[in-house]
Amino acid sequence: LQQFYAKHGIEVLPFAHDPGSRAMRAFSLQVLPSTVFIDAEGREVGRAEGVVEWKGFSAESVRTAP
């Protein structure tokens, strides 16, 4: 993943490796890839499920958390 980020110049989108899929279960994720947006207090504020074209990304493509 680090090589992919370097190749595509991605610098502001952190990633986490979850080999046991604990986060996937904790967030009830059904689709890969999934991106979960977390606020400063640790609450989910939105998610993007499936492939996202980050170039020209629009907040309208993010499903907001209830």
DSSP file with accessible surface (Angstrom, degrees, kcal/mol):
  #  RESIDUE AA STRUCTURE BP1 BP2  ACC     N-H-->O    O-->H-N    N-H-->O    O-->H-N    TCO  KAPPA ALPHA  PHI   PSI    X-CA   Y-CA   Z-CA
    1    1 A L     >        0   0  116      0, 0.0     4,-2.5     0, 0.0     5,-0.2   0.000 360.0 360.0 360.0 -38.2    0.0    0.0    0.0
    2    2 A Q  H  >  +     0   0  146      1,-0.2     4,-2.4     2,-0.2     5,-0.2   0.894 360.0  51.2 -63.1 -37.7    2.9    2.4    0.8
    3    3 A Q  H  > S+     0   0  171      2,-0.2     4,-2.8     1,-0.2    -1,-0.2   0.902 109.2  50.9 -64.8 -40.3    4.3    1.8   -2.7
    4    4 A F  H  > S+     0   0  108      2,-0.2     4,-2.0     1,-0.2     6,-0.2   0.939 110.6  48.8 -61.8 -46.7    0.8    2.6   -4.2
    5    5 A Y  H  X>S+     0   0   34     -4,-2.5     5,-2.4     1,-0.2     4,-0.6   0.929 113.6  46.8 -58.8 -46.0    0.6    5.8   -2.2
    6    6 A A  H ><5S+     0   0   80     -4,-2.4     3,-1.0     1,-0.2    -2,-0.2   0.930 110.9  51.7 -63.5 -44.4    4.1    6.9   -3.3
    7    7 A K  H 3<5S+     0   0  170     -4,-2.8    -1,-0.2     1,-0.2    -2,-0.2   0.870 117.5  38.4 -60.6 -36.4    3.5    6.0   -7.0
    8    8 A H  H 3<5S-     0   0  103     -4,-2.0    -1,-0.2    -5,-0.2    -2,-0.2   0.353 110.6-116.7-100.9   6.1    0.3    8.1   -7.0
    9    9 A G  T <<5 +     0   0   48     -3,-1.0     2,-0.6    -4,-0.6    -3,-0.2   0.786  52.6 164.9  68.0  28.4    1.5   11.0   -4.9
   10   10 A I      < +     0   0   48     -5,-2.4    -1,-0.2    -6,-0.2    -2,-0.1  -0.697   7.1 149.4 -82.4 120.4   -1.0   10.3   -2.1
   11   11 A E        +     0   0  178     -2,-0.6    -1,-0.2     3,-0.0    -2,-0.0   0.583  62.2  47.6-124.4 -21.1    0.1   12.2    1.0
   12   12 A V  S    S+     0   0  137      1,-0.1    -2,-0.1     2,-0.1     0, 0.0   0.466  88.5  83.7-109.5   0.4   -2.9   13.3    3.0
   13   13 A L        -     0   0   51     -8,-0.0    -1,-0.1     2,-0.0    -3,-0.0  -0.860  68.3-152.0-108.4 100.9   -5.0   10.1    3.2
   14   14 A P        -     0   0  116      0, 0.0     2,-0.3     0, 0.0    -2,-0.1  -0.315  10.2-156.6 -68.4 157.9   -3.7    7.9    6.0
   15   15 A F        -     0   0   81      2,-0.0     2,-0.4    -2,-0.0   -13,-0.0  -0.923   7.2-157.9-132.3 158.8   -4.2    4.1    5.8
   16   16 A A        -     0   0   92     -2,-0.3     2,-0.5     2,-0.0     0, 0.0  -0.997  15.4-134.5-136.4 141.3   -4.3    1.3    8.3
   17   17 A H        +     0   0  158     -2,-0.4    -2,-0.0     1,-0.0     0, 0.0  -0.829  21.1 179.5 -96.8 130.7   -3.7   -2.4    7.8
   18   18 A D    >   +     0   0   55     -2,-0.5     3,-1.9     1,-0.1     6,-0.1  -0.612   8.2 168.7-132.4  72.0   -6.3   -4.7    9.4
   19   19 A P  T 3  S+     0   0  105      0, 0.0    -1,-0.1     0, 0.0    -2,-0.0   0.795  80.9  48.9 -61.9 -25.9   -5.2   -8.3    8.6
   20   20 A G  T 3  S-     0   0   43      1,-0.0    -2,-0.0     4,-0.0     0, 0.0   0.422 105.5-126.8 -92.4   2.0   -7.8   -9.7   11.1
   21   21 A S    <>  +     0   0   49     -3,-1.9     4,-1.9     1,-0.1     5,-0.2   0.733  62.9 141.1  59.6  26.8  -10.7   -7.6    9.7
   22   22 A R  H  > S+     0   0  185      1,-0.2     4,-2.6     2,-0.2     5,-0.2   0.914  70.9  47.7 -63.9 -43.4  -11.5   -6.3   13.1
   23   23 A A  H  > S+     0   0   42      2,-0.2     4,-2.5     1,-0.2     6,-0.2   0.900 107.7  56.6 -65.3 -38.3  -12.2   -2.8   11.9
   24   24 A M  H  4>S+     0   0   48      1,-0.2     5,-2.7     2,-0.2     4,-0.2   0.928 112.8  40.9 -59.5 -43.8  -14.4   -4.2    9.1
   25   25 A R  H ><5S+     0   0  161     -4,-1.9     3,-1.2     3,-0.2    -1,-0.2   0.919 113.0  54.0 -69.6 -43.0  -16.6   -6.0   11.6
   26   26 A A  H 3<5S+     0   0   81     -4,-2.6    -2,-0.2     1,-0.3    -1,-0.2   0.864 116.2  38.5 -61.5 -35.3  -16.6   -3.1   14.1
   27   27 A F  T 3<5S-     0   0   69     -4,-2.5    -1,-0.3    -5,-0.2    -2,-0.2   0.348 108.5-123.8 -96.3   5.1  -17.8   -0.7   11.4
   28   28 A S  T < 5 -     0   0   81     -3,-1.2     2,-0.3    -4,-0.2    -3,-0.2   0.895  44.1-179.9  54.0  43.4  -20.2   -3.3    9.9
   29   29 A L      < +     0   0   22     -5,-2.7    -1,-0.2    -6,-0.2     3,-0.1  -0.582  19.4 175.5 -77.9 136.5  -18.5   -2.8    6.5
   30   30 A Q        +     0   0  158     -2,-0.3     2,-0.4     1,-0.1    -1,-0.1   0.518  60.0  58.3-113.2 -13.8  -19.9   -4.9    3.7
   31   31 A V  S    S-     0   0   58     19,-0.0    19,-0.2     2,-0.0    -1,-0.1  -0.945  77.0-116.8-126.7 141.0  -17.9   -3.7    0.7
   32   32 A L  S    S+     0   0  127     -2,-0.4    19,-0.2     1,-0.1     2,-0.1  -0.979  93.7  37.1-119.8 137.5  -14.2   -3.5   -0.1
   33   33 A P  S    S+     0   0   70      0, 0.0    17,-3.0     0, 0.0     2,-0.4   0.623  81.1 166.3 -76.5 157.6  -12.7   -1.1   -0.5
   34   34 A S  E     -A   49   0A  27     15,-0.2     2,-0.5    -2,-0.1    15,-0.2  -0.991  22.1-157.3-134.2 144.3  -14.4    1.1    2.1
   35   35 A T  E     -A   48   0A  35     13,-2.9    13,-2.6    -2,-0.4     2,-0.5  -0.990   7.8-162.6-122.2 126.2  -13.2    4.4    3.5
   36   36 A V  E     -A   47   0A  35     -2,-0.5     2,-0.5    11,-0.2    11,-0.2  -0.946   9.8-145.8-111.8 128.4  -14.6    5.5    6.9
   37   37 A F  E     -A   46   0A  58      9,-2.9     8,-2.9    -2,-0.5     9,-1.1  -0.834  17.4-169.2 -96.3 124.1  -14.3    9.2    7.9
   38   38 A I  E     -A   44   0A  80     -2,-0.5     6,-0.2     6,-0.2     2,-0.0  -0.943  11.6-138.9-117.0 133.4  -13.7    9.7   11.6
   39   39 A D    >   -     0   0   37      4,-2.8     3,-2.2    -2,-0.4     6,-0.0  -0.216  38.6 -88.9 -83.8 179.6  -13.9   13.1   13.4
   40   40 A A  T 3  S+     0   0  101      1,-0.3    -1,-0.1     2,-0.1    -2,-0.0   0.738 127.6  55.6 -63.3 -21.3  -11.5   14.3   16.1
   41   41 A E  T 3  S-     0   0  132      2,-0.1    -1,-0.3     0, 0.0    -2,-0.0   0.378 121.2-105.9 -91.5   3.4  -13.6   12.7   18.8
   42   42 A G  S <  S+     0   0   53     -3,-2.2     2,-0.3     1,-0.3    -2,-0.1   0.607  75.1 136.7  85.7  11.8  -13.4    9.3   17.2
   43   43 A R        -     0   0  146      1,-0.0    -4,-2.8     2,-0.0     2,-0.3  -0.723  60.3-113.2 -93.9 143.2  -16.9    9.3   15.8
   44   44 A E  E     +A   38   0A  47     -2,-0.3    -6,-0.2    -6,-0.2     3,-0.1  -0.559  36.3 172.3 -70.9 128.0  -17.8    8.1   12.3
   45   45 A V  E     -     0   0A  70     -8,-2.9    20,-0.7     1,-0.4     2,-0.3   0.484  61.6 -20.3-115.2  -7.9  -19.1   11.0   10.3
   46   46 A G  E     -AB  37  64A   1     -9,-1.1    -9,-2.9    18,-0.3    -1,-0.4  -0.961  53.6-148.7 177.5 169.3  -19.3    9.4    6.9
   47   47 A R  E     -AB  36  63A  14     16,-2.2    16,-2.8    -2,-0.3     2,-0.5  -0.990   8.5-150.0-153.7 152.8  -18.2    6.6    4.7
   48   48 A A  E     -A   35   0A   3    -13,-2.6   -13,-2.9    -2,-0.3     2,-0.5  -0.995  20.4-161.5-123.5 118.1  -17.5    5.9    1.0
   49   49 A E  E     +A   34   0A  75     -2,-0.5   -15,-0.2   -15,-0.2     2,-0.1  -0.890  54.6   6.9-106.2 134.0  -18.1    2.3    0.1
   50   50 A G  S    S-     0   0   17    -17,-3.0     2,-0.2    -2,-0.5   -15,-0.1  -0.418 112.8 -18.5  92.3-173.0  -16.6    0.8   -3.1
   51   51 A V        -     0   0  132    -19,-0.2     2,-0.4    -2,-0.1    -2,-0.1  -0.486  62.1-164.2 -72.7 132.9  -14.2    2.4   -5.4
   52   52 A V        -     0   0   28     -2,-0.2     2,-1.2    -4,-0.1     3,-0.1  -0.973  20.5-136.3-118.5 132.5  -13.9    6.2   -5.2
   53   53 A E        -     0   0  141     -2,-0.4    -2,-0.0     1,-0.2     0, 0.0  -0.772  23.2-172.1 -84.8  98.1  -12.3    8.4   -7.8
   54   54 A W    >   +     0   0   94     -2,-1.2     3,-2.0     2,-0.1     2,-0.5   0.787  61.6  88.2 -69.6 -26.1  -10.3   10.6   -5.4
   55   55 A K  T 3  S+     0   0  183      1,-0.3     3,-0.1    -3,-0.1    -2,-0.0  -0.612 109.7   8.3 -72.4 119.2   -9.2   13.0   -8.1
   56   56 A G  T 3  S-     0   0   78     -2,-0.5    -1,-0.3     1,-0.2    -2,-0.1   0.725  96.2-176.4  79.5  20.7  -12.1   15.5   -8.2
   57   57 A F    <   -     0   0   72     -3,-2.0     2,-0.4    -5,-0.1    -1,-0.2  -0.181   8.7-157.6 -53.8 139.3  -13.6   13.9   -5.1
   58   58 A S    >   -     0   0   45      1,-0.1     3,-2.0    -3,-0.1     4,-0.2  -0.974  21.8-136.6-124.4 135.7  -16.9   15.4   -4.0
   59   59 A A  G >  S+     0   0   71     -2,-0.4     3,-1.9     1,-0.3    -1,-0.1   0.766 100.5  74.3 -60.7 -22.0  -18.3   15.2   -0.5
   60   60 A E  G 3  S+     0   0  165      1,-0.3    -1,-0.3     3,-0.0    -3,-0.0   0.734  87.2  62.4 -65.4 -19.1  -21.7   14.4   -2.1
   61   61 A S  G <  S+     0   0   71     -3,-2.0     2,-0.5     2,-0.1    -1,-0.3   0.539  87.1  91.6 -84.0  -1.6  -20.4   10.9   -2.8
   62   62 A V  S <  S-     0   0   27     -3,-1.9     2,-0.5    -4,-0.2   -14,-0.2  -0.786  74.0-136.1 -98.5 130.5  -20.0   10.2    0.9
   63   63 A R  E     -B   47   0A 128    -16,-2.8   -16,-2.2    -2,-0.5     2,-0.2  -0.728  26.3-133.3 -81.2 124.3  -22.8    8.6    2.9
   64   64 A T  E     -B   46   0A 109     -2,-0.5   -18,-0.3   -18,-0.2   -19,-0.1  -0.512  19.1-111.0 -80.8 148.5  -23.1   10.4    6.2
   65   65 A A              0   0   28    -20,-0.7    -1,-0.1    -2,-0.2   -18,-0.0  -0.448 360.0 360.0 -75.1 149.4  -23.4    8.5    9.4
   66   66 A P              0   0  170      0, 0.0    -1,-0.1     0, 0.0   -22,-0.0  -0.245 360.0 360.0 -69.4 360.0  -26.7    8.6   11.3
